[in-house]
Amino acid sequence: MTQHPFFALHRHRMIRVAAATPRATVGDTVANAEAAIAMAVRAHEEGCDLVVYPELNLTSYAIDDLHLQSAQQQATLAAIAAVRDASRTLKPLLLLGAAIERNGRLYNCAVVVHRGRVLGVVPKSFFPNYREYYEKRWFASPLGLSGQMMTIGEEEVPFGADLIFTASDLPFFTVHAEICEDYWAPAPPSTAGALAGALICCNLSASNIVIGKARERGMLAAAQSARAVCAYVYSAAGPGESTTDLAWDGQGLVYELGELIAGSERFATEPQLLVADVDCERLIQERLRFGTFNDAAAALDHPEQRFRRIGFTHGEDVRDLGLRRDIRRFPFVPNDPARRDEDCYEAFNIQVEALAKRLAAAHAETLVIGVSGGLDSTHALIVAAKAMDRIGRPRSAILGFTMPGFATGEGSKAHAWDLMRALGITADEIDIRPAARQMLADMGHPFAEGQPVYDVTFENVQAGLRTDYLFRLANQRGGLVLGTGDLSELALGWCTYGVGDQMSHYAVNAGVPKTLIQFLIRWCIRTNQYDAETDRVLAGILAQEISPELVPAGADGAMQSTEERVGPYALNDFFAHYVLRHGLAPSKIAFLAWHAWRDVEAGRWPEDFLADARIAYDLPTIRLWLKRFLHRFFQTSQFKRSALPNGPKVSAGGAVSPRGDWRAPSDGTARIWLDELENNVP
């Protein structure tokens, strides 16, 4: 294992958590303590920082009136001592389940143990006493208690539902514990715990299994992790519990911001240790962006003033432990096919509905669009066609123009014509080369004298003329110019100020990244949004290389490649997502990108999927393109985004509109981001 801090989870404010399902032995605290210790050792070996056990795991849950036996209570204290002593040389913070007597009351508790110490005891707040449950028969509620202590063995330790546990040397490692029914309550204790600062909320649960309950647990964990802006670790009792009247499945779950990070095998015959890495930095950044979170704390009289923070020294682990969570290569697009189809349906219809409203509001007679045969104009055109269908207007009111320049390929030009014909729009062609030659000559550009000088002026004369024509055509024919530029180009500044990929009457693609556009076009084909001929043309457009086609092919016949200039769009969209949506540091983005892209993962993706899905990138390559992205995004292109026309936000992953997700100075500098990357990525 490498020792460079870049590869260490703690340096990226990530914590390795585990939901443990040891095999229970009914009422046998010695066996249960041994099982808990075995799981703690295993978690230590796997580099875990935190282990969450099931409710009452040291006695087992379903022992009914045996909880009220003195011998059982004494054996429980001995079991706690045994696990505590065994933890001295182990790394993880342990959350154990035990029933403990205090002041003549029996409490159902989470006992928090770390390196030979009991840090505190958190009692269960809410008790089910309906259907198969009788917990109020045995256990007392701590509601109304605060600031209390209790004795465990010879230790005086904090006791109460007002505790959160924080590593003094890793302040992002902050934990709250609740127990089973607590998160079925209308106001779960973990809500207050999160508002008091806990980033990792844990549930020690028994939770017998009945049909549909596993889905309910997942729903609750997802909702609580999203609403409380936290990670949620859930561990339910499993095999070995008494089946006198109930059964158990041992479900383990780890959620983060509503997203399932890991789930365990249910009904397993062997003990289970579900391990996952939670991203505390992501949680912190989300809370910073979510002002309602702070308002909720104020509405509840600031729980951080009522909670006691119990500190412990954890120790920073600088080893490369790998990464135990899936990092999507395409963060704007779900991996799951069903979810992907749902997202594509929503994204496409957001664009269609937005454009339909703008057309109606503007009372425009026509919609004017430049059609190049490339991805962006293709997608804008098929959205426009569907918008016209939705408002009951003929597609012939869409005026599509192909405008060949000095480097326009026959293939893309043919695609443009084929698509316009297939969709039934009004199609025409304007050759911009004569006007471009005249403008270049008026400027004294060497190209007008026959010299092959293909500089930025040469490129932008063509791009600008196309936009000039479109706006004047819209004036002439009572139309709106439809923008084609996408989110990826706007993030990179890979667009010319004042021309069609940056300026229009309505920027329908401005909230859609390049990778999502490719998925959307594939979705349109697969779900028969258009006819067979349109689908055939769309498939051909997807297969061609992305190019602005502004510079003639070289002597080798190779056409101008966008991705050779700005980097792979798959990587750039990855970078953009974590900058826009989460505000992560460059070194953290590089760390996540390296884990997402370092393996080819052959066979994971369908054959007709994006080619980029089967490419691997090493860390130097990621570092190179991230450096260029940061420079372009933070320093050279904000002025273009500050002057964006209207366009709909599409993805929760972020947008760059100055009226939406992203407000930034046009004269800023990328220095601190570049320095952070330079200083922290090998």
MILUM-603347 format. One line per field, with one value per residue (C-alpha): residue in one letter; x, y, z; residue number from 1. Coordinates in steps of 0.02 Angstrom, whole numbers, plus 50000, padded with zeros to 5 digits. Each point is the difference from the previous one (the first is absolute). Layout:
MILUM-603347
rest [A; ...]
X [X; ...]
Y [Y; ...]
Z [Z; ...]
nr [NUM; ...]
//
This chain:
MILUM-603347
rest [M; T; Q; H; P; F; F; A; L; H; R; H; R; M; I; R; V; A; A; A; T; P; R; A; T; V; G; D; T; V; A; N; A; E; A; A; I; A; M; A; V; R; A; H; E; E; G; C; D; L; V; V; Y; P; E; L; N; L; T; S; Y; A; I; D; D; L; H; L; Q; S; A; Q; Q; Q; A; T; L; A; A; I; A; A; V; R; D; A; S; R; T; L; K; P; L; L; L; L; G; A; A; I; E; R; N; G; R; L; Y; N; C; A; V; V; V; H; R; G; R; V; L; G; V; V; P; K; S; F; F; P; N; Y; R; E; Y; Y; E; K; R; W; F; A; S; P; L; G; L; S; G; Q; M; M; T; I; G; E; E; E; V; P; F; G; A; D; L; I; F; T; A; S; D; L; P; F; F; T; V; H; A; E; I; C; E; D; Y; W; A; P; A; P; P; S; T; A; G; A; L; A; G; A; L; I; C; C; N; L; S; A; S; N; I; V; I; G; K; A; R; E; R; G; M; L; A; A; A; Q; S; A; R; A; V; C; A; Y; V; Y; S; A; A; G; P; G; E; S; T; T; D; L; A; W; D; G; Q; G; L; V; Y; E; L; G; E; L; I; A; G; S; E; R; F; A; T; E; P; Q; L; L; V; A; D; V; D; C; E; R; L; I; Q; E; R; L; R; F; G; T; F; N; D; A; A; A; A; L; D; H; P; E; Q; R; F; R; R; I; G; F; T; H; G; E; D; V; R; D; L; G; L; R; R; D; I; R; R; F; P; F; V; P; N; D; P; A; R; R; D; E; D; C; Y; E; A; F; N; I; Q; V; E; A; L; A; K; R; L; A; A; A; H; A; E; T; L; V; I; G; V; S; G; G; L; D; S; T; H; A; L; I; V; A; A; K; A; M; D; R; I; G; R; P; R; S; A; I; L; G; F; T; M; P; G; F; A; T; G; E; G; S; K; A; H; A; W; D; L; M; R; A; L; G; I; T; A; D; E; I; D; I; R; P; A; A; R; Q; M; L; A; D; M; G; H; P; F; A; E; G; Q; P; V; Y; D; V; T; F; E; N; V; Q; A; G; L; R; T; D; Y; L; F; R; L; A; N; Q; R; G; G; L; V; L; G; T; G; D; L; S; E; L; A; L; G; W; C; T; Y; G; V; G; D; Q; M; S; H; Y; A; V; N; A; G; V; P; K; T; L; I; Q; F; L; I; R; W; C; I; R; T; N; Q; Y; D; A; E; T; D; R; V; L; A; G; I; L; A; Q; E; I; S; P; E; L; V; P; A; G; A; D; G; A; M; Q; S; T; E; E; R; V; G; P; Y; A; L; N; D; F; F; A; H; Y; V; L; R; H; G; L; A; P; S; K; I; A; F; L; A; W; H; A; W; R; D; V; E; A; G; R; W; P; E; D; F; L; A; D; A; R; I; A; Y; D; L; P; T; I; R; L; W; L; K; R; F; L; H; R; F; F; Q; T; S; Q; F; K; R; S; A; L; P; N; G; P; K; V; S; A; G; G; A; V; S; P; R; G; D; W; R; A; P; S; D; G; T; A; R; I; W; L; D; E; L; E; N; N; V; P]
X [50000; 50060; 50021; 49973; 49864; 49906; 49944; 49940; 49814; 50019; 50092; 49844; 49886; 49930; 49955; 49990; 49844; 49932; 49830; 50035; 49882; 50082; 49917; 49891; 49985; 49838; 50040; 50180; 50098; 50169; 49971; 49929; 50149; 50118; 49903; 50007; 50188; 50026; 49907; 50101; 50163; 49940; 49949; 50170; 50087; 49893; 50047; 49830; 49980; 49825; 49900; 49813; 49927; 49816; 49889; 50033; 50130; 50089; 49846; 49903; 49836; 49858; 50028; 49846; 49986; 50178; 50051; 49930; 50109; 50143; 50117; 49969; 50035; 50163; 50055; 49966; 50119; 50132; 49975; 50023; 50161; 50062; 49973; 50071; 50160; 50018; 49982; 50161; 50104; 49862; 49968; 49809; 49877; 49875; 49814; 49936; 49822; 49965; 49864; 50071; 49925; 50016; 49911; 49875; 49955; 50053; 50053; 50022; 50168; 50136; 50164; 50139; 50172; 50169; 50175; 49964; 49879; 49812; 49974; 49816; 49831; 49854; 49829; 49858; 49872; 49845; 49929; 49882; 49858; 49880; 49970; 50143; 50096; 49999; 50153; 49916; 49980; 50189; 50080; 49992; 50003; 50138; 49891; 50020; 50172; 50155; 50176; 49996; 50139; 50003; 50123; 50057; 50115; 50118; 49975; 49891; 49937; 49877; 49823; 49857; 49925; 50093; 50169; 50100; 50175; 50140; 50180; 50106; 50131; 49872; 49861; 49897; 49985; 49846; 49873; 49823; 49912; 49816; 49915; 49873; 49829; 50083; 50005; 49823; 49947; 49930; 50146; 50151; 50134; 50128; 49921; 50055; 50166; 50035; 49949; 50120; 50142; 50002; 50045; 49979; 49835; 49988; 49856; 50022; 49845; 49922; 49852; 49924; 49964; 49829; 49955; 50043; 50092; 50170; 49934; 49929; 50168; 50086; 49872; 50022; 50190; 49999; 49879; 50092; 50170; 49930; 49898; 50133; 50142; 50099; 50063; 49886; 50067; 49867; 50027; 49857; 50005; 50030; 50020; 50006; 49863; 49855; 49868; 49868; 49878; 50109; 50134; 50153; 50093; 50155; 49983; 50143; 49989; 50110; 49918; 50070; 49894; 49858; 50112; 50033; 50188; 49997; 49878; 50034; 49944; 49841; 49963; 50185; 50059; 50165; 50034; 49996; 50110; 49937; 50142; 49986; 50090; 49895; 50050; 49990; 50069; 49855; 49881; 50082; 49993; 49818; 49955; 50089; 49893; 49836; 49948; 49843; 50111; 50059; 49825; 49937; 50132; 49936; 49820; 50047; 50090; 50172; 50028; 50189; 49974; 49914; 50106; 50160; 50147; 50099; 50176; 50120; 50167; 49984; 50165; 50019; 50027; 50116; 49995; 49924; 49850; 49917; 49823; 49847; 49863; 49951; 50049; 49899; 50102; 49853; 49934; 49865; 49931; 49949; 50082; 49837; 49909; 49826; 50056; 50092; 49842; 49903; 50130; 50004; 49810; 50005; 50146; 49926; 49829; 50072; 50080; 49845; 49884; 50117; 50015; 49812; 49966; 50127; 49926; 49826; 50054; 50100; 49861; 50138; 49947; 50153; 50147; 50169; 50143; 50168; 50018; 50179; 49972; 50090; 49934; 49943; 49903; 49926; 49935; 49934; 49909; 49915; 49946; 49931; 49903; 49920; 49960; 49908; 49904; 49952; 49927; 49913; 50102; 50075; 50182; 50016; 50002; 50176; 50123; 50158; 50155; 50159; 50140; 50155; 50167; 50179; 50013; 49823; 50007; 49888; 49947; 49938; 49918; 49909; 49945; 49931; 49897; 49942; 49942; 49908; 49910; 49958; 49924; 49901; 50064; 50030; 50181; 50119; 50187; 50104; 50181; 50096; 50166; 49979; 49952; 50141; 50129; 49939; 50011; 50173; 50057; 49928; 50099; 50160; 50007; 50135; 49871; 49926; 50170; 50002; 50103; 49942; 49989; 49867; 50003; 49860; 49949; 49979; 49890; 49896; 49964; 49907; 49913; 49950; 49930; 49890; 49926; 49980; 49902; 49889; 49955; 49963; 49897; 49902; 49970; 49943; 49885; 49927; 50099; 50103; 50179; 50019; 50167; 50093; 50147; 50002; 50052; 50169; 50050; 49944; 50098; 50157; 49972; 50010; 49884; 50023; 49928; 49848; 49977; 49877; 50077; 50001; 49868; 49822; 49821; 49979; 50139; 49906; 50156; 50090; 49955; 50047; 50179; 50074; 49995; 49816; 49961; 50073; 49892; 49847; 50017; 50023; 49846; 49899; 50050; 49965; 49829; 49938; 49977; 50012; 49989; 50120; 50085; 50034; 50069; 50117; 50069; 50018; 50100; 50119; 50026; 50040; 50136; 50102; 50141; 49962; 50075; 49964; 50051; 50075; 50175; 50032; 50066; 50189; 50111; 49960; 49814; 49966; 49859; 50005; 49966; 49919; 50054; 50183; 49991; 49895; 50011; 49875; 49824; 49970; 50139; 49949; 49820; 50065; 50103; 49856; 49879; 50111; 50045; 49823; 49896; 50116; 50138; 50135; 50185; 50098; 50101; 49838; 49929; 50160; 49989; 49821; 50038; 50148; 49892; 49864; 50109; 50158; 49929; 49929; 49862; 49973; 49827; 49917; 49916; 49893; 50082; 49896; 50046; 50116; 50174; 50073; 49926; 50134; 50150; 50118; 50093; 50153; 50031; 50121; 49870; 49862; 50113; 50044; 49820; 49939; 50132; 49941; 49819; 50032; 50090; 49863; 49857; 50060; 50104; 49967; 49816; 49888; 49964; 49915; 49891; 49957; 49914; 49901; 49825; 49854; 49995; 49931; 50095; 49991; 50114; 50012; 50185; 50023; 49978; 50099; 49866; 50039; 49817; 50007; 50134; 50158; 50045; 50182; 50105; 50048; 50175; 50044; 50156; 50029; 50155; 49939; 49923; 50156; 50111; 49893; 50014; 50188; 50035; 49895; 49995; 50156]
Y [50000; 50174; 50125; 50160; 50100; 50023; 49819; 50004; 50009; 50113; 50132; 50013; 50008; 49827; 49875; 49811; 49935; 49825; 49927; 49838; 49852; 49875; 49834; 50018; 49874; 50020; 50077; 49936; 50158; 49911; 49930; 50165; 50097; 49880; 50023; 50189; 49995; 49890; 50128; 50143; 49911; 49969; 50182; 50055; 49893; 50080; 50175; 50047; 50154; 49960; 49841; 50002; 49843; 49949; 50051; 49903; 49894; 49957; 49910; 49977; 50092; 49874; 49936; 50087; 49992; 49934; 50183; 50022; 49864; 50060; 49864; 50058; 50180; 49957; 49891; 50146; 50112; 49864; 49988; 50188; 49988; 49857; 50096; 50159; 49911; 49914; 50168; 50072; 49955; 50020; 50150; 50012; 50097; 49866; 50028; 49851; 49957; 49959; 50014; 50092; 50035; 50178; 50071; 49859; 50015; 49890; 50090; 49931; 50077; 50030; 49982; 50095; 49921; 50053; 49936; 49929; 50135; 50016; 50175; 50013; 49914; 50055; 49934; 49965; 50139; 49920; 49827; 49899; 49930; 49945; 49842; 49881; 50125; 50013; 50107; 50114; 49845; 49999; 50166; 50178; 50157; 50130; 50141; 50155; 49950; 50099; 50023; 49833; 49879; 49816; 49869; 49858; 49888; 50123; 50135; 50153; 50033; 50120; 49933; 50068; 50030; 50167; 49927; 50010; 49929; 50095; 49954; 50144; 49968; 49967; 50126; 49940; 49829; 50046; 49867; 49993; 49840; 49957; 49832; 49913; 50079; 50170; 50025; 49939; 50145; 50158; 50099; 49882; 50043; 49997; 50159; 50095; 49907; 50053; 50179; 49995; 49955; 49811; 49950; 49812; 49944; 49819; 49883; 49845; 49901; 49832; 50017; 49831; 49970; 49990; 50019; 50175; 50058; 50001; 50128; 50103; 50002; 50056; 50135; 50067; 49996; 50085; 50134; 50034; 50011; 50123; 50105; 50005; 50020; 49857; 49825; 49869; 49831; 49869; 49826; 49878; 49839; 49842; 49812; 49927; 50111; 49908; 49949; 49956; 50117; 50106; 49986; 50106; 50042; 50096; 50146; 50125; 50167; 50151; 50153; 50172; 50149; 49884; 49888; 49818; 49978; 49817; 49864; 49830; 49826; 49957; 49831; 49958; 49842; 50078; 50160; 50154; 50155; 50131; 50123; 50166; 50168; 50153; 50171; 50123; 50142; 49979; 50009; 50157; 50086; 49952; 50075; 50161; 50012; 49950; 50152; 49912; 49886; 50146; 50073; 49833; 50005; 50172; 49939; 49860; 50122; 49950; 49819; 50029; 50099; 49852; 49856; 49948; 49963; 49852; 50007; 49861; 49987; 49888; 50015; 50048; 49851; 50047; 49832; 49969; 49895; 50009; 50066; 49903; 50088; 50013; 50162; 50026; 50040; 50099; 50093; 50088; 49830; 49854; 49831; 49907; 49981; 50029; 50156; 50058; 49987; 50095; 50139; 50009; 50012; 50143; 50092; 49990; 50058; 50142; 50067; 49973; 50081; 50148; 50033; 49979; 50132; 50121; 49979; 50036; 50148; 50079; 49979; 49950; 49950; 49892; 49920; 50025; 49878; 49966; 49813; 49937; 49813; 49998; 49943; 50165; 50070; 49828; 49992; 50178; 49961; 49842; 50094; 50139; 49874; 49924; 50173; 50045; 49837; 50038; 50172; 49939; 50094; 49929; 49952; 50101; 50154; 49946; 50080; 49897; 50062; 49906; 50125; 49915; 50083; 49964; 49839; 49931; 49814; 49917; 49875; 50128; 50104; 49845; 49959; 50176; 49987; 49824; 50050; 50155; 49900; 49858; 50119; 50094; 50175; 50140; 49975; 50112; 50027; 50158; 49984; 50118; 49984; 50150; 50114; 49928; 50032; 50178; 50031; 49922; 50106; 50157; 49958; 49968; 49820; 49892; 49870; 50124; 50002; 49812; 49962; 49852; 50098; 49917; 50105; 50045; 50145; 49881; 49888; 50137; 50090; 49844; 49973; 50183; 50008; 49851; 50085; 50166; 49912; 49910; 50159; 50096; 49855; 50001; 50188; 49972; 49854; 50039; 49869; 49956; 49940; 49835; 49980; 49836; 50016; 49877; 50005; 49918; 50131; 50140; 49928; 49989; 50164; 49899; 50122; 50167; 50151; 50064; 49853; 49856; 49885; 50144; 50123; 49975; 50048; 49841; 49881; 49836; 49892; 50111; 49887; 49836; 49933; 49916; 49824; 50018; 50062; 49839; 49897; 50104; 49971; 49814; 50003; 50083; 49861; 49861; 50066; 50039; 50186; 50024; 49892; 49869; 50116; 50131; 49864; 49943; 50176; 50025; 49839; 50061; 50166; 49914; 49897; 50148; 50090; 50164; 50142; 50186; 49977; 50174; 49951; 49894; 49825; 49981; 49911; 49836; 50029; 50015; 50119; 50129; 49914; 50093; 49874; 50011; 50185; 50003; 49821; 49857; 50061; 49853; 50064; 50182; 49960; 49904; 50152; 50120; 49899; 49999; 50185; 50062; 49883; 49965; 50131; 49870; 50040; 49954; 49866; 49918; 50006; 49921; 49864; 49957; 50007; 49884; 49871; 50018; 49990; 49902; 49830; 49954; 49895; 49901; 49929; 50119; 50103; 49948; 49999; 50148; 50104; 50151; 49952; 50098; 49871; 49877; 50116; 50012; 50157; 50001; 50132; 50107; 50010; 50047; 50129; 50077; 50021; 50056; 50137; 50062; 49989; 50103; 50135; 50011; 49991; 50119; 50124; 50014; 49968; 50071; 50157; 49890; 49918; 50168; 50050; 49843; 50011; 49914; 49811; 49864; 49917; 49814; 49903; 50005; 49973; 50185; 50141; 50155; 50132; 50162; 50001; 49821; 49889; 50097; 50179; 50051; 50151; 50011; 50060; 49866; 49894; 49812; 50014; 49922; 49852; 49972; 50016; 49875; 49876; 50028; 49981; 49847; 49885; 49897]
Z [50000; 49957; 50142; 49900; 50090; 49836; 50007; 50181; 50035; 50151; 49899; 49893; 50153; 49969; 50135; 49979; 50086; 50027; 50041; 50094; 50011; 50117; 50028; 50156; 50140; 50097; 50168; 50002; 50034; 50000; 49825; 49940; 50068; 49912; 49838; 50019; 50032; 49847; 49894; 50076; 49957; 49823; 49982; 50067; 49869; 49864; 50056; 50072; 50108; 50064; 50031; 50034; 50079; 50011; 50143; 50162; 49910; 50164; 50067; 49838; 49982; 50014; 50177; 50069; 50191; 50015; 49985; 50176; 50077; 50110; 49936; 49822; 50047; 50087; 49855; 49883; 50098; 49992; 49811; 49981; 50101; 49892; 49838; 50076; 50052; 49831; 49912; 50073; 49847; 49871; 49889; 49984; 50106; 50054; 50025; 50100; 50049; 50183; 50134; 50151; 50172; 50067; 50152; 50007; 49816; 49855; 49843; 49824; 49954; 49873; 50093; 49913; 50022; 49934; 50036; 50172; 50059; 50012; 49930; 50038; 50005; 49889; 50053; 49878; 49999; 49922; 50032; 49894; 50102; 49865; 49898; 50040; 50107; 50191; 50035; 50128; 50106; 50027; 49954; 50066; 49893; 50022; 49934; 50107; 50063; 49954; 50065; 50092; 50047; 50047; 50060; 49888; 50099; 50082; 49868; 50018; 49824; 49916; 49985; 49896; 49830; 49996; 49947; 49841; 49983; 49912; 49962; 50061; 49865; 49862; 50036; 49851; 50085; 50101; 50046; 50069; 50054; 50006; 50020; 49890; 50031; 50020; 49814; 49975; 50111; 49918; 50072; 50006; 50128; 49859; 49930; 50154; 50001; 49821; 50036; 50148; 49881; 49978; 49822; 50024; 50077; 50054; 50039; 50107; 49954; 50038; 49881; 49964; 49817; 49918; 49818; 49937; 50154; 49918; 49875; 50142; 50090; 49841; 49972; 50177; 49992; 49830; 50059; 50162; 49917; 49873; 50121; 50137; 49872; 50073; 49975; 50078; 50056; 50042; 50073; 50032; 50101; 49902; 50017; 50175; 50073; 50077; 49874; 50129; 49913; 49885; 49866; 49959; 49840; 50056; 49880; 49997; 49910; 49971; 49924; 49962; 49949; 49950; 49895; 50040; 50020; 50053; 50051; 50078; 49955; 50093; 50081; 49992; 50086; 50052; 50100; 49889; 50004; 49877; 49969; 49909; 49994; 50037; 49937; 50144; 49894; 49879; 50148; 50070; 49831; 49977; 50169; 49952; 49843; 50085; 50099; 50060; 50103; 50105; 50010; 50067; 50137; 50051; 49996; 50122; 50118; 49938; 50054; 50000; 50161; 50082; 49939; 50086; 49887; 50063; 49933; 49961; 49911; 49849; 49906; 49818; 49886; 49856; 49912; 49828; 50049; 49831; 49986; 50057; 49904; 49819; 49913; 49843; 49847; 49935; 50153; 49899; 49948; 50113; 49976; 50026; 49831; 50074; 50093; 49845; 49897; 50132; 50001; 49810; 49995; 50124; 49919; 49826; 50057; 50104; 49842; 49895; 50126; 50026; 49814; 49972; 50133; 49925; 49826; 50064; 50106; 49858; 49871; 49880; 49825; 49972; 50089; 49917; 50028; 49922; 49968; 49985; 50010; 50168; 50169; 50073; 49853; 49973; 50176; 49996; 49838; 50062; 50157; 49888; 49895; 50154; 50070; 49840; 50010; 50180; 49963; 49844; 49872; 49840; 49999; 49841; 50114; 50048; 49879; 49995; 49912; 49961; 49973; 49930; 50030; 49949; 50100; 49998; 49968; 49873; 50131; 50126; 49864; 49937; 50177; 50020; 49841; 50038; 50173; 49942; 49866; 50117; 50127; 49869; 50040; 49875; 49945; 49906; 49974; 50007; 49945; 50115; 49909; 49883; 50145; 50105; 49862; 49984; 50187; 50011; 49852; 50080; 50156; 49904; 50059; 49915; 49950; 49877; 49914; 49983; 50155; 50109; 50162; 50108; 50157; 50120; 49889; 49854; 50108; 50078; 49838; 49947; 50166; 50012; 49824; 50032; 50152; 49907; 49865; 50126; 50095; 49840; 49933; 50163; 49978; 49823; 50033; 50170; 50092; 50152; 49984; 50092; 50089; 49985; 50122; 50145; 50182; 49967; 49873; 50114; 50147; 49894; 49910; 49839; 49915; 49915; 50087; 49907; 49883; 49995; 50129; 50126; 49938; 49938; 50040; 50103; 50053; 50012; 50024; 50127; 50146; 49915; 50004; 49847; 50075; 50042; 49824; 49931; 50118; 49958; 49814; 50031; 50112; 49862; 49881; 50123; 50055; 49824; 50024; 49812; 49843; 49935; 49876; 50134; 50113; 49861; 49979; 50187; 50015; 49863; 50088; 50164; 49914; 49935; 50090; 50088; 49898; 49972; 49817; 49987; 49942; 49844; 50023; 50005; 49876; 50086; 49974; 50186; 50042; 50139; 50167; 50144; 50131; 49948; 50044; 50159; 50060; 50003; 50032; 50116; 50116; 49982; 50045; 50152; 50052; 49969; 50106; 50154; 49981; 49967; 50107; 50146; 50000; 50034; 50001; 49842; 50090; 50059; 49823; 49934; 50134; 49953; 49813; 50022; 50089; 49869; 49845; 50041; 49948; 49831; 50081; 49842; 49979; 50121; 49865; 49851; 49829; 49940; 50152; 49993; 49941; 50146; 50119; 49946; 50018; 50148; 50053; 50112; 50132; 49896; 49860; 50122; 50080; 49830; 49943; 50172; 50002; 49831; 50053; 50157; 49901; 49870; 50125; 50135; 49901; 49814; 49966; 50136; 49899; 49870; 50132; 50079; 49837; 49968; 49926; 50086; 50002; 50115; 50140; 49965; 50117; 50189; 49967; 49967; 49875; 49953; 49976; 50094; 50051; 50064; 50073; 49965; 50041; 49986; 49950; 49818; 50046; 50127; 50008; 50005; 50108; 50162; 49908; 49896; 50154; 50096; 49857; 49982; 50185; 50036; 49848; 49959]
nr [1; 2; 3; 4; 5; 6; 7; 8; 9; 10; 11; 12; 13; 14; 15; 16; 17; 18; 19; 20; 21; 22; 23; 24; 25; 26; 27; 28; 29; 30; 31; 32; 33; 34; 35; 36; 37; 38; 39; 40; 41; 42; 43; 44; 45; 46; 47; 48; 49; 50; 51; 52; 53; 54; 55; 56; 57; 58; 59; 60; 61; 62; 63; 64; 65; 66; 67; 68; 69; 70; 71; 72; 73; 74; 75; 76; 77; 78; 79; 80; 81; 82; 83; 84; 85; 86; 87; 88; 89; 90; 91; 92; 93; 94; 95; 96; 97; 98; 99; 100; 101; 102; 103; 104; 105; 106; 107; 108; 109; 110; 111; 112; 113; 114; 115; 116; 117; 118; 119; 120; 121; 122; 123; 124; 125; 126; 127; 128; 129; 130; 131; 132; 133; 134; 135; 136; 137; 138; 139; 140; 141; 142; 143; 144; 145; 146; 147; 148; 149; 150; 151; 152; 153; 154; 155; 156; 157; 158; 159; 160; 161; 162; 163; 164; 165; 166; 167; 168; 169; 170; 171; 172; 173; 174; 175; 176; 177; 178; 179; 180; 181; 182; 183; 184; 185; 186; 187; 188; 189; 190; 191; 192; 193; 194; 195; 196; 197; 198; 199; 200; 201; 202; 203; 204; 205; 206; 207; 208; 209; 210; 211; 212; 213; 214; 215; 216; 217; 218; 219; 220; 221; 222; 223; 224; 225; 226; 227; 228; 229; 230; 231; 232; 233; 234; 235; 236; 237; 238; 239; 240; 241; 242; 243; 244; 245; 246; 247; 248; 249; 250; 251; 252; 253; 254; 255; 256; 257; 258; 259; 260; 261; 262; 263; 264; 265; 266; 267; 268; 269; 270; 271; 272; 273; 274; 275; 276; 277; 278; 279; 280; 281; 282; 283; 284; 285; 286; 287; 288; 289; 290; 291; 292; 293; 294; 295; 296; 297; 298; 299; 300; 301; 302; 303; 304; 305; 306; 307; 308; 309; 310; 311; 312; 313; 314; 315; 316; 317; 318; 319; 320; 321; 322; 323; 324; 325; 326; 327; 328; 329; 330; 331; 332; 333; 334; 335; 336; 337; 338; 339; 340; 341; 342; 343; 344; 345; 346; 347; 348; 349; 350; 351; 352; 353; 354; 355; 356; 357; 358; 359; 360; 361; 362; 363; 364; 365; 366; 367; 368; 369; 370; 371; 372; 373; 374; 375; 376; 377; 378; 379; 380; 381; 382; 383; 384; 385; 386; 387; 388; 389; 390; 391; 392; 393; 394; 395; 396; 397; 398; 399; 400; 401; 402; 403; 404; 405; 406; 407; 408; 409; 410; 411; 412; 413; 414; 415; 416; 417; 418; 419; 420; 421; 422; 423; 424; 425; 426; 427; 428; 429; 430; 431; 432; 433; 434; 435; 436; 437; 438; 439; 440; 441; 442; 443; 444; 445; 446; 447; 448; 449; 450; 451; 452; 453; 454; 455; 456; 457; 458; 459; 460; 461; 462; 463; 464; 465; 466; 467; 468; 469; 470; 471; 472; 473; 474; 475; 476; 477; 478; 479; 480; 481; 482; 483; 484; 485; 486; 487; 488; 489; 490; 491; 492; 493; 494; 495; 496; 497; 498; 499; 500; 501; 502; 503; 504; 505; 506; 507; 508; 509; 510; 511; 512; 513; 514; 515; 516; 517; 518; 519; 520; 521; 522; 523; 524; 525; 526; 527; 528; 529; 530; 531; 532; 533; 534; 535; 536; 537; 538; 539; 540; 541; 542; 543; 544; 545; 546; 547; 548; 549; 550; 551; 552; 553; 554; 555; 556; 557; 558; 559; 560; 561; 562; 563; 564; 565; 566; 567; 568; 569; 570; 571; 572; 573; 574; 575; 576; 577; 578; 579; 580; 581; 582; 583; 584; 585; 586; 587; 588; 589; 590; 591; 592; 593; 594; 595; 596; 597; 598; 599; 600; 601; 602; 603; 604; 605; 606; 607; 608; 609; 610; 611; 612; 613; 614; 615; 616; 617; 618; 619; 620; 621; 622; 623; 624; 625; 626; 627; 628; 629; 630; 631; 632; 633; 634; 635; 636; 637; 638; 639; 640; 641; 642; 643; 644; 645; 646; 647; 648; 649; 650; 651; 652; 653; 654; 655; 656; 657; 658; 659; 660; 661; 662; 663; 664; 665; 666; 667; 668; 669; 670; 671; 672; 673; 674; 675; 676; 677; 678; 679; 680; 681; 682]
//
